């Protein structure tokens, strides 16, 4: 469909010059879809009287993708995994809100139809949603991430692009996972009575791995045979949550003190 813009038509009255090539469009339609172009062509700018507008630092194919997705004459041109990054970036730059919404719907729909999305694609979608403030897509990505491995050698936090996601969104993801784990752990923990736990504790304190002879102190971490290792794991998780809250006092301390992060 590149031919739609490669030559002048009856209603085209403006040429966009990209990489030395012209893309012929209707100025009124460009004003209609883009508030940035609307200001350029209706304000007191030199472009308002020009019939040819150069777009430096843009790629010809990228601008063609934008026009095909934004103009009514080619409105059926789909958002795909291949053109998503380009279209979303240019839609944000030129303020084409409805096109940003189309990109967001593509991300959320992809998450629904892809049964076992790769970590690479999930992190990339989360990065895009975070970078362009697509709140619904960000939530959908973090929801899917709950079912993914996080900290192992091939986990989400080791996936290419993870560090490029904003600190705030990465924190929200970790917090969401901790709450999810806590909720899943409650039914398991409820199966153990206080008496059972205390018996396990008493037995664990007599384990050799806790002895002063091995560690030179009163207590050490439980060995793999300790009945106490389950409790130790829960205590470690709780300690990690406490430490995480202290690392972000401005965001979480108040919430943490009032009902486990306020959720």
Secondary structure by P-SEA (a helix, b strand, c coil): cccccccccccccbbbbcccbbbbbbaaaaaaacaaaaaaaccccccccccccccccccaaaaaaaaaacccccccccccccaaaaaaaaaaaacaaaaaaaaaaaaaaaaaacccccaaaaaaaaaaaaaacaaaaaaaaaaaacccccccccccccccccccccaaaaaaaaaaaaaaaaaaaaaaaaaccaaaaaaaaaaaaacccccccccccccccccccccaaaaaaaaaaaaaaaaaaaacccccaaaaacccccc
